[in-house]
Amino acid sequence: MSDLFAARSQMALSLAFHIVFAVIGIGMPVLMALAERQWQGTGDPAYLDLAQRWARGTAILFAVGAVSGTVLSFELGLLWPRFMAFAGSIIGMPFSLEGFAFFTEAIFLGIYLYGRDRIPPRAHLTAAVLVAVSGTLSGIFVVIANAWMNAPTGFTVQGGAVLAADVHPLAAMANPAALPEALHMILAAYAAVGFGVAGIHALLILRGRTAPFHKYALRLALLMGVPAAILQPVSGDIAARHIAVAQPAKLAAAEALFVSQDHAPIEIGGFPDTVARVDRWSIRIPDALSLLAFHDPRAPVTGLDRIPADQWPNVPVVHLAFDMMVGIGTYLALLGLWVAWSAWRRKEITRAHFRAIAIATPLGFIAIEAGWVVTEVGRQPWIIYGVLRTRDAVTPMPGLIVPFTAITLLYVFLAVVVTRLLVRHVARSPQ
């Protein structure tokens, strides 16, 4: 394994691990605040039990997320010093703001956990709301930093991409990718956590748990997850139209479009053959890619034939991840519409609903992982798109297989511990 591949693998593992806890840190506080609001509004002890259990689960996952996030911050400096030398002054502001949001979340989570009988109910609810708001803001600021890597602005290049000059941090934060990425990510977090929690309680109901606790949990989780899942295709459309203009290589790889053309089709599934430059065994929908990217079925779309071969991302990986993300997003959106339609018609949720929701339990998180593969692998070979290549940003220190192995073992250990804690936490829920 080369040092470059070891460094990239370590970052990929760290991001894949941390993103789960980051997403939960965005979504779970919202559910916690909703349960607290219902408890204070109705006085039903089942809502109090729900709020307390969700708060304890949030605390466990928040702690692990803090560990994995700290590891990531060190890895940026240790593995990619040339990237930080170039970009540190530019993305320092969103990272600093993320730090403020993170500590705000930690402070008010502590107040919420230990202040129930020590502060007035309204202040206690306000603490829960501030945890939810700061968790969302923390996610937004991190995504803005990543968006800048995809659409770098707010600086001029000095010395052949060795140094950045005339840095304007606010202009960098307002890069063209910031809004599409942040909107897409936050909705994905709400949908993944909403359907993840709803799926757990749907499964418990199917297994005979009849306590009101589970019905209340299912209702609140769907209240967050359903609107987010329904709106997610809209945010995906916004993101796709941005990528079509700003990162045509990423879109071409995601859709396995090897030849530039108008009336461009969407290729669903299949396996891209980069030698023959064809997507084998795929399902083709004529004009759909032109319509998706430019809202015009006749619009020309840039293919990989207009991208230098040394600037192609890994086409099979990006295409598979993109299809997985879109497929799962479509399932969750259709499921959300079905649940919303049933609620609007005032129909009871049936066992068929419960089964479909239970199936959705892990899907939102899988879609988020796939989406980050599209975002990060699709940008390669650039660490800063069009400015700095990944191979030029890696540390010259040899032996990177050693920290990669150590970090892998750490994450395996943390995953086992967290899984055991959460399984025990769910098993102790009311019957």
RAJOJO-V475725 format. One record per residue. RES is the residue in one small letter. PSI is psi in radians with two decimals (NA if undefined). Layout:
RES_PSI / RES_PSI
//
This chain:
m_2.19 / s_2.79 / d_-0.65 / l_-0.79 / f_-0.65 / a_-0.73 / a_-0.76 / r_-0.68 / s_-0.68 / q_-0.75 / m_-0.69 / a_-0.76 / l_-0.77 / s_-0.76 / l_-0.76 / a_-0.66 / f_-0.85 / h_-0.58 / i_-0.55 / v_-0.79 / f_-0.58 / a_-0.76 / v_-0.76 / i_-0.62 / g_-0.37 / i_-0.77 / g_-0.74 / m_-0.70 / p_-0.53 / v_-0.79 / l_-0.70 / m_-0.76 / a_-0.67 / l_-0.73 / a_-0.70 / e_-0.71 / r_-0.72 / q_-0.68 / w_-0.80 / q_-0.50 / g_-0.56 / t_-0.45 / g_0.16 / d_2.09 / p_-0.38 / a_-0.63 / y_-0.62 / l_-0.79 / d_-0.71 / l_-0.82 / a_-0.73 / q_-0.73 / r_-0.73 / w_-0.61 / a_-0.73 / r_-0.73 / g_-0.70 / t_-0.71 / a_-0.75 / i_-0.85 / l_-0.55 / f_-0.73 / a_-0.79 / v_-0.67 / g_-0.61 / a_-0.70 / v_-0.88 / s_-0.58 / g_-0.64 / t_-0.73 / v_-0.77 / l_-0.74 / s_-0.66 / f_-0.68 / e_-0.59 / l_-0.72 / g_-0.64 / l_-0.70 / l_-0.48 / w_1.01 / p_-0.55 / r_-0.56 / f_-0.81 / m_-0.59 / a_-0.66 / f_-0.79 / a_-0.15 / g_-0.77 / s_-0.29 / i_-0.83 / i_0.10 / g_-0.64 / m_-0.92 / p_-0.59 / f_-0.66 / s_-0.74 / l_-0.63 / e_-0.66 / g_-0.75 / f_-0.78 / a_-0.69 / f_-0.83 / f_-0.59 / t_-0.77 / e_-0.76 / a_-0.74 / i_-0.85 / f_-0.42 / l_-0.71 / g_-0.74 / i_-0.73 / y_-0.75 / l_-0.67 / y_0.06 / g_0.17 / r_-0.78 / d_0.19 / r_-0.31 / i_2.79 / p_2.67 / p_-0.71 / r_-0.70 / a_-0.62 / h_-0.73 / l_-0.69 / t_-0.67 / a_-0.75 / a_-0.74 / v_-0.70 / l_-0.57 / v_-0.78 / a_-0.76 / v_-0.81 / s_-0.59 / g_-0.74 / t_-0.74 / l_-0.67 / s_-0.79 / g_-0.70 / i_-0.77 / f_-0.67 / v_-0.73 / v_-0.62 / i_-0.71 / a_-0.74 / n_-0.67 / a_-0.63 / w_-0.63 / m_-0.48 / n_-0.46 / a_1.25 / p_2.23 / t_3.05 / g_0.43 / f_2.94 / t_2.66 / v_2.34 / q_2.31 / g_0.64 / g_0.88 / a_0.40 / v_-0.66 / l_2.62 / a_2.38 / a_2.89 / d_0.90 / v_2.31 / h_1.65 / p_-0.65 / l_-0.67 / a_-0.62 / a_-0.71 / m_-0.49 / a_0.47 / n_2.75 / p_-0.40 / a_-0.18 / a_-0.91 / l_-0.86 / p_-0.76 / e_-0.78 / a_-0.77 / l_-0.79 / h_-0.71 / m_-0.76 / i_-0.75 / l_-0.68 / a_-0.69 / a_-0.81 / y_-0.72 / a_-0.77 / a_-0.84 / v_-0.72 / g_-0.89 / f_-0.47 / g_-0.82 / v_-0.78 / a_-0.68 / g_-0.67 / i_-0.81 / h_-0.54 / a_-0.72 / l_-0.71 / l_-0.66 / i_-0.74 / l_-0.49 / r_0.12 / g_0.07 / r_2.11 / t_0.00 / a_2.48 / p_-0.45 / f_-0.80 / h_-0.65 / k_-0.71 / y_-0.76 / a_-0.76 / l_-0.76 / r_-0.81 / l_-0.68 / a_-0.73 / l_-0.53 / l_-0.56 / m_-0.75 / g_-0.66 / v_-0.92 / p_-0.67 / a_-0.73 / a_-0.65 / i_-0.65 / l_-0.29 / q_-0.73 / p_-0.53 / v_-0.80 / s_-0.59 / g_-0.66 / d_-0.74 / i_-0.77 / a_-0.72 / a_-0.71 / r_-0.59 / h_-0.81 / i_-0.63 / a_-0.57 / v_-0.78 / a_-0.56 / q_1.21 / p_-0.53 / a_-0.66 / k_-0.79 / l_-0.75 / a_-0.69 / a_-0.73 / a_-0.63 / e_0.09 / a_0.78 / l_1.76 / f_-0.41 / v_2.21 / s_2.41 / q_2.71 / d_3.00 / h_0.71 / a_2.36 / p_2.85 / i_2.32 / e_1.95 / i_2.17 / g_-2.69 / g_-3.06 / f_2.04 / p_2.17 / d_1.81 / t_-0.25 / v_-0.90 / a_-0.23 / r_0.98 / v_2.60 / d_1.84 / r_2.48 / w_0.47 / s_2.87 / i_2.14 / r_2.29 / i_1.85 / p_2.50 / d_-0.13 / a_-0.63 / l_-0.72 / s_-0.71 / l_-0.74 / l_-0.79 / a_-0.58 / f_0.08 / h_0.55 / d_2.01 / p_-0.25 / r_-0.06 / a_2.43 / p_2.46 / v_2.33 / t_2.24 / g_3.13 / l_-0.30 / d_-0.36 / r_0.10 / i_2.27 / p_2.43 / a_-0.54 / d_-0.01 / q_0.21 / w_2.38 / p_3.12 / n_1.73 / v_-0.85 / p_-0.72 / v_-0.83 / v_-0.73 / h_-0.78 / l_-0.78 / a_-0.69 / f_-0.78 / d_-0.68 / m_-0.79 / m_-0.84 / v_-0.71 / g_-0.80 / i_-0.72 / g_-0.66 / t_-0.75 / y_-0.82 / l_-0.66 / a_-0.77 / l_-0.68 / l_-0.72 / g_-0.73 / l_-0.67 / w_-0.79 / v_-0.76 / a_-0.70 / w_-0.75 / s_-0.72 / a_-0.69 / w_-0.62 / r_0.04 / r_0.67 / k_2.58 / e_2.55 / i_2.20 / t_3.06 / r_-0.51 / a_-0.71 / h_-0.84 / f_-0.74 / r_-0.79 / a_-0.66 / i_-0.70 / a_-0.69 / i_-0.58 / a_-0.13 / t_-0.95 / p_-0.15 / l_-0.68 / g_-0.67 / f_-0.64 / i_-0.72 / a_-0.68 / i_-0.76 / e_-0.77 / a_-0.70 / g_-0.68 / w_-0.52 / v_-0.78 / v_-0.79 / t_-0.83 / e_-0.87 / v_-0.62 / g_-0.34 / r_-0.31 / q_2.60 / p_0.35 / w_2.38 / i_-0.59 / i_1.99 / y_2.12 / g_0.02 / v_-0.90 / l_2.19 / r_2.64 / t_-0.71 / r_-0.44 / d_-0.14 / a_-0.26 / v_2.65 / t_2.54 / p_-0.08 / m_2.29 / p_3.03 / g_0.57 / l_-0.16 / i_-0.46 / v_-0.94 / p_-0.56 / f_-0.76 / t_-0.75 / a_-0.77 / i_-0.66 / t_-0.81 / l_-0.68 / l_-0.80 / y_-0.61 / v_-0.78 / f_-0.84 / l_-0.69 / a_-0.72 / v_-0.79 / v_-0.84 / v_-0.73 / t_-0.77 / r_-0.74 / l_-0.76 / l_-0.69 / v_-0.76 / r_-0.67 / h_-0.77 / v_-0.68 / a_-0.47 / r_0.08 / s_2.82 / p_2.61 / q_NA
//
